[in-house]
Amino acid sequence: MKIFHQQLLLVFLLTISLGRLGAAGKPVYAPTWDSLRRHETPAWLDDAKFGIYCHWGLRTVQLLPENAGKSYREVIPAFTAEKFDPAAWADLFVKAGAEFAGPVAWHSSGYVHWDSRLTEWNSMNMSPHRDISGELTKAVRARGLKVLMSFHTGYHYSFPHWSGNPEYTNPAYTGLYGPVHDADKAEVFKGAGSGQWDKQVRFPDADMQSTVALMKEAVSRYDPDIVWVDTSFGGTTGPANRGRYRNGRIVEGADSYLPGLREREQRDFLSFFFNQSAKSGRQVEFVYKTWDVPPGIGMRDVENGLLDELAYDPWMTDIDMDVHVKGEHLWFFRQGNPIKPAGYLINLLADIVSKNGRMLLNVPPRADGTFSPEIERELLAIGSWLSTNGEAIHGASPWFIFGEGPTVLKKTGHYSDTPFDNNFVAGDVRYTVKGDSLFAIMLGWPGDTATFHALGSRGRLFAGDIVDVSLLGQAVPLEWSQGPDSLVVKLPAKPVAPFAQVLRIRLR
């Protein structure tokens, strides 16, 4: 209780300090949805298409064979991070072509990855005795990248106190596992083996308030450009995946229960974050799981998933570099687990950008704080492709038509890239525009001739609109002809480089 009172005092002091924002001494944003809707997505994030963040922490240590079956508390001493080099991480992000990056600041348990004054369960007070978030945000910012911090605060209901595990009911550990609740097992979890929570208890008031206090503390100390929150902020992802909540509508006859933070805590945090950025003159964004807050307040995220439509609101997807096998959602490094190769991720990036999105790639480090050679190899391959073809991605915009080709995504929305099987083929093309150029990103090599059905003179491009056509990375113009129903381009006999090939179609 003493710790909670200290948390509330800090929140009060932080709120008072941010209350002196406007010329009249009033905050720019009130904690109401209509006021928060005045926030706008910054221009820099509209241009930014590729970011990196890293799931790393106690779960990484648990996945080591020698720690199988151990609790979060038991593996804290083993989280030594002896080779964690934030400068090396940031250098790798830059080489991969990322435009924003940062830490997973908080994940699942009450253990946070910063030097917290509100909880003893933090990475500075306990092993590895380092301010992980502070060190990494400093290194990322020093290289000119925007800083993202993510908060996965689902520990409120992740530890079933009826499980019989004394860890979860020991008062000494409630800061790590959340307050003890009296939920009945049958009511909390239905459908054994389904891997999904069906009903969860409401978070206690004190728990919701301390959660917001911790997030405010991190925001006030590290000034992130992007705050990204996971499912527990609003709780719509699970019901949406199970068909109970569809495109913002409760399905008739379905259970209407939605977990997550209470509205007033959501509004409180958002007004705090936006007011702090207004005070410092920074342009920031809040990224949330689709439907977790009302429209127009931040940028929605589709978890490990894709859309098969041209979206008219900017959006993001967090794609895991891990391949999720046997239905397991991994996110953290496990030795021997396959990863998605660069060519596949490049195709996803092109597909996402063509639909007005951007990709946040989860890159999982090993327990010691280093990246495996396989992960480094694929990241550097992405960076090499972007060094040649990045003009079609960075700062590019979607066109009237996002693409064409035979491939239709097998599924869309949350987890639609699980398992990863969205294999594009010859004829699959994604379009972006920048300046006077229309880019045709060919996700599969079509051979010595490429035909684009969207670019005939009866379509969006009129006869005479095209000036010339060339491959990015090569200055030599290519032969082309435009008919009523297609544009036909003569290509080299073989691909000039690995992965997707990009045509620049210069327009009048």
C-alpha positions as CSV (number, residue, x, y, z in Angstrom):
1,M,0.0,0.0,0.0
2,K,2.9,2.3,0.8
3,I,4.3,1.8,-2.8
4,F,0.9,2.6,-4.3
5,H,0.6,5.9,-2.3
6,Q,4.0,6.8,-3.6
7,Q,2.9,6.1,-7.1
8,L,-0.2,8.3,-6.8
9,L,1.9,11.1,-5.4
10,L,4.3,11.0,-8.3
11,V,1.4,10.9,-10.8
12,F,-0.1,14.0,-9.0
13,L,3.2,15.8,-9.2
14,L,3.7,14.9,-12.9
15,T,0.2,16.0,-13.7
16,I,0.7,19.3,-12.0
17,S,4.0,19.9,-13.8
18,L,2.3,19.3,-17.2
19,G,-0.6,21.4,-16.3
20,R,1.4,24.6,-17.2
21,L,1.3,24.1,-20.9
22,G,-1.0,26.6,-22.6
23,A,-0.6,30.4,-22.6
24,A,-3.5,30.6,-20.2
25,G,-2.0,28.0,-17.9
26,K,-4.3,25.2,-19.2
27,P,-3.2,21.9,-20.8
28,V,-3.6,21.7,-24.5
29,Y,-5.5,18.4,-24.3
30,A,-8.3,17.6,-21.8
31,P,-8.9,14.0,-20.8
32,T,-11.9,13.7,-23.1
33,W,-12.3,11.9,-26.4
34,D,-13.3,15.0,-28.3
35,S,-10.3,16.9,-27.1
36,L,-7.9,14.0,-27.7
37,R,-9.2,13.8,-31.3
38,R,-7.5,17.1,-32.0
39,H,-4.2,15.3,-31.9
40,E,-2.8,14.7,-35.4
41,T,-0.5,12.0,-36.8
42,P,2.9,13.7,-37.3
43,A,4.1,14.2,-40.9
44,W,7.3,12.3,-40.1
45,L,5.4,9.2,-39.2
46,D,3.3,9.5,-42.3
47,D,6.6,9.3,-44.2
48,A,8.2,6.6,-42.0
49,K,7.4,3.1,-43.1
50,F,9.8,0.7,-41.3
51,G,10.6,0.4,-37.6
52,I,12.2,-2.2,-35.3
53,Y,11.5,-3.2,-31.7
54,C,12.8,-6.0,-29.6
55,H,11.0,-8.5,-27.3
56,W,13.7,-9.2,-24.8
57,G,13.6,-9.9,-21.1
58,L,12.5,-12.5,-18.5
59,R,10.6,-14.5,-21.1
60,T,13.8,-14.8,-23.2
61,V,15.6,-16.3,-20.1
62,Q,12.7,-18.6,-19.4
63,L,13.0,-20.1,-22.9
64,L,16.6,-21.3,-22.2
65,P,16.6,-25.1,-21.8
66,E,18.1,-24.8,-18.3
67,N,15.3,-22.6,-17.1
68,A,12.3,-24.6,-18.4
69,G,9.5,-24.4,-15.9
70,K,10.9,-21.6,-13.8
71,S,8.8,-18.6,-12.9
72,Y,9.5,-15.0,-13.8
73,R,10.8,-14.3,-10.3
74,E,13.1,-17.3,-10.4
75,V,14.8,-16.3,-13.6
76,I,15.5,-12.6,-12.7
77,P,19.0,-13.4,-11.4
78,A,19.8,-15.1,-14.7
79,F,18.8,-12.1,-16.8
80,T,22.4,-10.6,-16.7
81,A,22.4,-9.0,-20.2
82,E,26.2,-9.3,-20.1
83,K,26.6,-8.5,-23.8
84,F,23.9,-5.9,-24.2
85,D,25.4,-3.1,-26.3
86,P,22.8,-0.4,-27.1
87,A,25.1,1.3,-29.5
88,A,25.5,-1.9,-31.5
89,W,21.8,-2.5,-31.5
90,A,21.1,1.0,-32.8
91,D,23.8,0.6,-35.5
92,L,22.2,-2.6,-36.6
93,F,18.8,-0.9,-36.8
94,V,20.3,1.9,-39.0
95,K,22.0,-0.7,-41.3
96,A,18.6,-2.5,-41.6
97,G,17.0,0.7,-42.9
98,A,14.8,1.4,-39.9
99,E,13.4,4.9,-39.4
100,F,12.2,4.4,-35.8
101,A,13.1,1.9,-33.1
102,G,13.1,1.3,-29.4
103,P,12.6,-1.1,-26.5
104,V,9.8,-3.2,-25.3
105,A,9.7,-1.3,-22.1
106,W,7.3,-3.5,-20.2
107,H,6.0,-7.0,-20.9
108,S,3.5,-9.3,-19.2
109,S,4.7,-9.2,-15.6
110,G,5.2,-6.2,-13.3
111,Y,9.0,-6.2,-14.0
112,V,9.8,-3.1,-16.1
113,H,12.8,-2.3,-18.2
114,W,13.7,1.1,-16.8
115,D,15.0,2.7,-13.7
116,S,11.7,3.1,-12.0
117,R,11.0,5.0,-8.8
118,L,7.5,3.4,-8.5
119,T,8.3,-0.3,-8.3
120,E,11.2,-2.3,-7.0
121,W,10.6,-4.8,-9.8
122,N,12.7,-3.0,-12.4
123,S,15.9,-3.7,-14.5
124,M,18.0,-1.2,-12.6
125,N,17.1,-2.3,-9.1
126,M,17.3,-6.0,-10.0
127,S,19.4,-8.0,-12.4
128,P,20.8,-6.9,-14.9
129,H,21.1,-3.6,-12.9
130,R,20.8,-1.5,-16.1
131,D,18.4,1.0,-17.4
132,I,17.6,-0.9,-20.5
133,S,15.0,1.6,-21.9
134,G,17.1,4.6,-21.0
135,E,20.3,3.2,-22.7
136,L,18.6,2.1,-25.8
137,T,16.4,5.2,-26.4
138,K,19.6,7.3,-26.0
139,A,21.5,5.3,-28.5
140,V,18.6,5.2,-31.0
141,R,18.0,9.0,-30.8
142,A,21.8,9.6,-31.2
143,R,21.6,8.0,-34.6
144,G,18.7,10.2,-35.8
145,L,16.0,7.6,-35.5
146,K,12.7,8.3,-33.8
147,V,12.1,6.5,-30.5
148,L,9.4,4.0,-29.9
149,M,8.5,2.5,-26.5
150,S,6.0,-0.3,-26.2
151,F,4.0,-1.3,-23.2
152,H,2.5,-4.8,-22.9
153,T,0.9,-4.5,-19.5
154,G,-1.2,-7.7,-19.5
155,Y,0.2,-8.9,-16.1
156,H,-3.0,-7.9,-14.4
157,Y,-4.7,-11.1,-15.5
158,S,-1.9,-13.3,-16.9
159,F,-1.3,-15.2,-13.6
160,P,-4.3,-17.3,-12.5
161,H,-4.3,-17.2,-8.7
162,W,-6.5,-20.3,-8.6
163,S,-3.7,-22.3,-10.3
164,G,-2.3,-23.5,-7.0
165,N,1.1,-21.8,-7.6
166,P,2.1,-20.1,-4.4
167,E,4.1,-17.5,-6.4
168,Y,0.9,-15.8,-7.5
169,T,-0.7,-15.4,-4.0
170,N,2.5,-14.5,-2.1
171,P,2.0,-10.9,-0.9
172,A,5.7,-10.3,-1.4
173,Y,5.3,-10.8,-5.2
174,T,2.2,-8.9,-6.0
175,G,4.3,-6.2,-7.6
176,L,5.4,-8.8,-10.1
177,Y,2.3,-10.8,-10.6
178,G,-0.5,-8.3,-9.9
179,P,-3.0,-8.1,-7.0
180,V,-4.6,-11.4,-5.9
181,H,-8.2,-11.6,-7.2
182,D,-11.0,-14.0,-6.4
183,A,-12.1,-14.9,-9.9
184,D,-13.6,-18.4,-10.2
185,K,-11.6,-20.7,-12.6
186,A,-14.6,-21.7,-14.6
187,E,-15.6,-18.1,-15.1
188,V,-12.2,-16.8,-16.0
189,F,-11.2,-19.5,-18.5
190,K,-13.4,-21.5,-20.8
191,G,-12.4,-24.0,-23.4
192,A,-9.4,-25.8,-22.0
193,G,-6.6,-25.9,-24.5
194,S,-7.9,-23.0,-26.6
195,G,-5.1,-20.8,-25.6
196,Q,-7.5,-17.8,-25.2
197,W,-8.9,-16.1,-22.2
198,D,-12.7,-16.0,-22.4
199,K,-13.5,-13.9,-19.4
200,Q,-11.2,-12.0,-17.1
201,V,-11.8,-10.1,-13.9
202,R,-12.0,-6.4,-14.1
203,F,-8.7,-4.9,-13.1
204,P,-8.8,-3.4,-9.5
205,D,-8.9,0.4,-9.4
206,A,-5.5,0.5,-7.7
207,D,-4.0,-1.8,-10.3
208,M,-5.3,0.4,-13.2
209,Q,-4.0,3.5,-11.5
210,S,-0.6,2.1,-10.8
211,T,-0.4,0.9,-14.4
212,V,-1.0,4.3,-15.8
213,A,1.4,5.8,-13.2
214,L,4.2,3.5,-14.4
215,M,3.5,4.3,-18.1
216,K,3.5,8.1,-17.3
217,E,6.8,7.7,-15.5
218,A,8.4,6.1,-18.5
219,V,7.0,8.7,-20.9
220,S,8.1,11.6,-18.7
221,R,11.6,10.2,-18.3
222,Y,12.4,9.1,-21.9
223,D,10.2,11.3,-24.2
224,P,9.3,8.6,-26.8
225,D,8.1,9.8,-30.2
226,I,5.8,6.8,-30.4
227,V,4.0,5.1,-27.6
228,W,2.7,1.6,-28.6
229,V,0.3,-0.3,-26.3
230,D,-0.6,-3.9,-26.5
231,T,-4.0,-5.6,-26.1
232,S,-4.5,-5.0,-22.4
233,F,-5.0,-1.2,-22.9
234,G,-8.3,-1.8,-24.6
235,G,-8.9,-5.5,-24.8
236,T,-10.7,-5.8,-28.1
237,T,-8.3,-8.0,-30.0
238,G,-9.3,-11.3,-28.3
239,P,-13.1,-10.8,-28.7
240,A,-12.5,-9.7,-32.3
241,N,-10.5,-12.8,-33.0
242,R,-13.3,-15.0,-31.7
243,G,-16.0,-13.3,-33.7
244,R,-17.7,-11.5,-30.8
245,Y,-16.6,-8.0,-31.8
246,R,-16.5,-7.3,-35.5
247,N,-15.3,-4.0,-37.0
248,G,-16.4,-2.0,-34.0
249,R,-19.7,-3.8,-33.5
250,I,-20.8,-6.2,-30.8
251,V,-22.1,-9.3,-32.7
252,E,-25.7,-10.0,-31.9
253,G,-26.1,-12.7,-29.3
254,A,-22.4,-12.7,-28.3
255,D,-21.0,-12.0,-24.9
256,S,-20.3,-8.3,-24.7
257,Y,-17.5,-8.5,-22.2
258,L,-14.4,-6.5,-23.1
259,P,-11.3,-6.5,-20.9
260,G,-8.8,-3.7,-20.6
261,L,-8.2,-0.5,-18.8
262,R,-11.2,1.7,-17.8
263,E,-12.0,4.6,-20.1
264,R,-10.9,7.2,-17.6
265,E,-7.5,5.7,-17.2
266,Q,-7.1,5.5,-21.0
267,R,-8.0,9.2,-21.4
268,D,-5.8,10.2,-18.4
269,F,-2.7,8.6,-20.0
270,L,-3.4,9.9,-23.5
271,S,-3.9,13.5,-22.3
272,F,-0.7,13.2,-20.2
273,F,1.3,11.9,-23.2
274,F,0.0,14.5,-25.7
275,N,0.4,17.4,-23.2
276,Q,4.0,16.5,-22.5
277,S,4.8,16.5,-26.2
278,A,3.0,19.8,-26.6
279,K,5.0,21.3,-23.8
280,S,8.3,20.2,-25.5
281,G,7.2,21.0,-29.0
282,R,7.6,17.4,-30.2
283,Q,5.2,15.7,-32.7
284,V,4.3,12.3,-31.3
285,E,2.0,9.4,-32.0
286,F,0.0,6.9,-30.0
287,V,-0.3,3.4,-31.6
288,Y,-3.0,1.0,-30.3
289,K,-4.6,-2.2,-31.2
290,T,-7.5,-1.7,-33.7
291,W,-10.7,-0.6,-31.9
292,D,-9.1,-0.1,-28.5
293,V,-9.7,3.7,-28.5
294,P,-12.1,5.8,-30.6
295,P,-11.1,6.7,-34.1
296,G,-9.0,9.8,-34.9
297,I,-6.9,9.8,-31.7
298,G,-3.9,7.7,-32.8
299,M,-2.7,5.1,-35.3
300,R,-4.3,1.6,-35.2
301,D,-2.1,-1.5,-35.2
302,V,-2.9,-4.9,-36.7
303,E,-1.0,-7.5,-34.7
304,N,1.3,-9.7,-36.8
305,G,-1.3,-9.2,-39.6
306,L,-2.1,-7.7,-42.9
307,L,-4.9,-6.0,-44.7
308,D,-6.1,-6.8,-48.2
309,E,-7.5,-3.4,-49.0
310,L,-6.3,0.2,-49.6
311,A,-6.8,1.8,-46.2
312,Y,-7.7,5.4,-46.0
313,D,-6.3,5.8,-42.5
314,P,-2.5,5.4,-41.9
315,W,-2.0,2.2,-39.9
316,M,0.8,-0.1,-38.6
317,T,1.4,-3.8,-38.2
318,D,3.8,-5.3,-35.8
319,I,5.3,-8.3,-37.6
320,D,7.2,-10.9,-35.7
321,M,10.5,-12.1,-37.2
322,D,10.0,-15.4,-35.5
323,V,8.0,-18.0,-37.4
324,H,5.1,-19.1,-35.1
325,V,5.1,-22.8,-35.2
326,K,2.4,-25.2,-33.9
327,G,0.1,-22.3,-33.1
328,E,2.6,-20.8,-30.6
329,H,3.0,-17.0,-30.5
330,L,6.6,-16.7,-29.7
331,W,8.0,-13.1,-30.1
332,F,11.0,-13.9,-27.9
333,F,14.2,-15.6,-29.1
334,R,14.4,-19.4,-28.8
335,Q,17.4,-21.2,-30.2
336,G,16.5,-23.2,-33.3
337,N,13.2,-21.5,-33.9
338,P,13.0,-20.5,-37.6
339,I,12.9,-16.9,-38.6
340,K,11.3,-15.1,-41.6
341,P,13.8,-14.5,-44.4
342,A,14.6,-11.1,-45.8
343,G,12.9,-11.7,-49.2
344,Y,9.6,-12.5,-47.5
345,L,9.8,-9.5,-45.2
346,I,10.6,-7.2,-48.0
347,N,7.5,-8.4,-49.9
348,L,5.4,-7.8,-46.8
349,L,6.9,-4.3,-46.4
350,A,6.0,-3.4,-50.0
351,D,2.5,-4.9,-49.6
352,I,1.9,-3.0,-46.3
353,V,3.2,0.4,-47.6
354,S,1.1,0.1,-50.8
355,K,-1.9,0.0,-48.5
356,N,-1.1,3.1,-46.5
357,G,0.7,1.1,-43.7
358,R,4.0,0.8,-42.1
359,M,5.8,-2.2,-40.6
360,L,7.2,-2.5,-37.1
361,L,9.4,-5.6,-37.1
362,N,10.0,-7.5,-33.9
363,V,13.7,-8.6,-33.8
364,P,14.3,-10.9,-30.8
365,P,17.7,-10.8,-29.2
366,R,19.3,-13.7,-27.4
367,A,19.3,-13.8,-23.6
368,D,22.8,-12.3,-23.3
369,G,21.8,-9.2,-25.4
370,T,23.2,-10.2,-28.8
371,F,21.5,-11.0,-32.0
372,S,22.0,-14.4,-33.7
373,P,24.0,-14.4,-36.9
374,E,20.9,-15.5,-38.8
375,I,18.9,-12.5,-37.6
376,E,21.8,-10.1,-38.4
377,R,22.1,-11.6,-41.9
378,E,18.5,-11.1,-42.8
379,L,18.4,-7.6,-41.3
380,L,21.4,-6.5,-43.3
381,A,19.8,-8.0,-46.4
382,I,16.7,-5.9,-45.9
383,G,19.0,-2.8,-45.4
384,S,20.9,-3.6,-48.6
385,W,17.6,-3.8,-50.6
386,L,16.4,-0.5,-49.1
387,S,19.7,1.2,-49.9
388,T,18.8,0.6,-53.6
389,N,15.0,0.6,-53.6
390,G,14.1,2.6,-50.5
391,E,12.8,5.5,-52.6
392,A,9.8,3.4,-53.3
393,I,9.3,2.9,-49.5
394,H,10.7,5.7,-47.4
395,G,8.5,8.8,-47.7
396,A,6.5,7.2,-50.5
397,S,2.7,7.3,-50.6
398,P,0.0,4.8,-51.7
399,W,-1.5,5.3,-55.1
400,F,-5.2,4.9,-56.3
401,I,-4.6,1.2,-56.8
402,F,-2.4,-0.7,-54.3
403,G,-1.5,-3.5,-56.6
404,E,-2.4,-6.4,-58.9
405,G,-1.6,-10.0,-59.4
406,P,-2.9,-13.5,-58.7
407,T,-2.2,-13.8,-55.0
408,V,-5.0,-13.1,-52.6
409,L,-4.1,-13.1,-48.9
410,K,-5.4,-16.3,-47.2
411,K,-6.7,-14.2,-44.2
412,T,-6.5,-10.7,-43.0
413,G,-6.5,-8.8,-39.7
414,H,-4.8,-9.7,-36.4
415,Y,-2.5,-12.8,-36.7
416,S,-3.0,-13.2,-40.4
417,D,0.7,-13.6,-40.9
418,T,0.6,-16.6,-38.4
419,P,1.8,-18.9,-39.8
420,F,3.8,-17.1,-42.4
421,D,2.5,-18.3,-45.7
422,N,1.7,-15.2,-47.8
423,N,3.8,-16.2,-50.7
424,F,3.7,-13.8,-53.6
425,V,4.5,-14.9,-57.2
426,A,5.3,-13.5,-60.6
427,G,2.6,-11.0,-61.6
428,D,2.1,-9.8,-58.0
429,V,2.8,-6.0,-58.1
430,R,2.5,-3.3,-55.5
431,Y,2.3,0.4,-56.4
432,T,3.6,3.5,-54.5
433,V,4.3,7.1,-55.6
434,K,6.8,9.8,-54.7
435,G,7.3,13.0,-56.6
436,D,6.9,12.5,-60.3
437,S,7.5,8.7,-60.1
438,L,5.1,5.8,-59.8
439,F,6.9,2.7,-58.5
440,A,5.9,-0.8,-59.5
441,I,7.3,-3.2,-57.0
442,M,7.4,-6.6,-58.5
443,L,7.2,-9.2,-55.7
444,G,8.0,-12.1,-58.1
445,W,10.3,-12.0,-61.1
446,P,8.0,-12.1,-64.3
447,G,10.8,-13.0,-66.8
448,D,12.0,-10.8,-69.6
449,T,8.7,-9.1,-70.0
450,A,6.4,-7.5,-67.4
451,T,2.8,-6.6,-68.0
452,F,0.9,-4.2,-65.8
453,H,-2.8,-4.3,-66.3
454,A,-3.5,-1.3,-64.0
455,L,-1.4,1.0,-66.2
456,G,-3.1,0.9,-69.6
457,S,-4.2,4.1,-71.2
458,R,-7.9,3.4,-70.3
459,G,-7.0,3.2,-66.6
460,R,-5.5,5.8,-64.3
461,L,-2.7,6.6,-66.7
462,F,-3.8,8.4,-69.9
463,A,-1.9,8.1,-73.1
464,G,1.2,10.3,-73.0
465,D,1.4,10.3,-69.2
466,I,4.5,8.1,-69.1
467,V,7.9,9.7,-69.7
468,D,10.2,6.8,-69.3
469,V,10.7,3.5,-67.3
470,S,13.8,2.2,-65.5
471,L,14.8,-0.2,-62.8
472,L,15.9,1.3,-59.5
473,G,19.6,0.9,-59.2
474,Q,20.1,1.1,-63.0
475,A,20.0,4.4,-64.9
476,V,19.4,2.7,-68.3
477,P,15.9,3.3,-69.6
478,L,13.9,0.2,-70.5
479,E,11.8,-0.4,-73.6
480,W,8.1,-0.1,-72.9
481,S,4.8,0.3,-74.7
482,Q,1.4,1.4,-73.4
483,G,-1.8,0.0,-74.8
484,P,-5.4,0.6,-73.8
485,D,-5.4,-2.2,-71.3
486,S,-1.8,-2.6,-70.1
487,L,1.7,-1.3,-69.9
488,V,4.3,-3.8,-71.2
489,V,8.0,-3.4,-70.2
490,K,11.0,-5.2,-71.6
491,L,13.2,-6.4,-68.7
492,P,16.7,-7.9,-68.5
493,A,16.9,-11.6,-69.0
494,K,17.6,-12.2,-65.3
495,P,17.0,-10.2,-62.1
496,V,19.7,-7.6,-61.5
497,A,19.5,-8.2,-57.7
498,P,17.9,-10.5,-55.2
499,F,14.4,-10.0,-53.9
500,A,11.7,-7.7,-55.2
501,Q,12.6,-5.6,-58.3
502,V,11.3,-2.0,-58.5
503,L,10.4,-0.1,-61.6
504,R,10.4,3.7,-61.7
505,I,7.7,4.9,-64.0
506,R,8.4,8.6,-64.5
507,L,5.2,10.7,-65.2
508,R,4.6,14.0,-66.7
